[in-house]
Amino acid sequence: MAKVLTWVIQRRVVSADRMEQLRKELTEREAEAARLEAAKVVCSTTARTDSAIVVTPLPVTLMPCATA
């Protein structure tokens, strides 16, 4: 009986470790999906007109050059 209980406890520990590993992998996959979705949004800012591609530029802040 003690061997069975020991085996069950060991299996639960192994299962808990595996569950933690799978949760980490899920978190990584969700982050990757979020990055891909953001890239999709950025790419969707391009619009095709006839044979030309028009890209909507992102706002850029220019800093004045220092003069010597």
N, C-alpha and C positions, 0 to 999 in steps of 0.2 A: 504494500500500500504506500509506503514512504517513497518508493521508487517512482510510482505513478504520480504522486504529488510533486516530486522533484521535476519530473519530466514536464508536467503541466506548467509549472512555474517557469521553467526554462523556455518553453514554447511561448508563453506570454511575454517574456522579456524579449525574445527574438522578434515576436510580432510587433511589440511596441517600438523597437529599434527600426524595424522596416517601415512602420507607419510614419515615424519621424522623418526618415529618409524620403519617403514618397511625398510628404507634405512639403519638404524643401524643394523637391523637383517640381511640384505643382506651382509653388511660388515663383520659381525661375521661369517656368513655361508661361505663367500669367504675365510676368514682367516682359517677356519676349513678345507676347501677343500685344501688350500695350505699346511697345516700341514699334511693332509693325503697323498697328492702327494709326499711330502718330505719323509714321512715314506715309501711310496711305492718304492721310489728310493733307500732308504737305504736297504729295504728288497730285492730288486732286485739284490743286490750285492752278495747274496748267490747263490751258484751254486750246483746243485746235481750231484754227481758222483757215479754211481752204487748204493751202499747202504749207502754211507756216505754223509754227508753234509759238504761242505767246505764253510767257511765264510771268506770273504775278510776283514781282520782287518782294522780298521781305524788307521791312524798314531797317535802315542802316543809319547809325549815328556816326558822323565824321568828326574827327578831332582835328583842330587846327595844327598845322606843322609848326614846330618851334623854329625860330629864326636865330641864326648865330650872330 
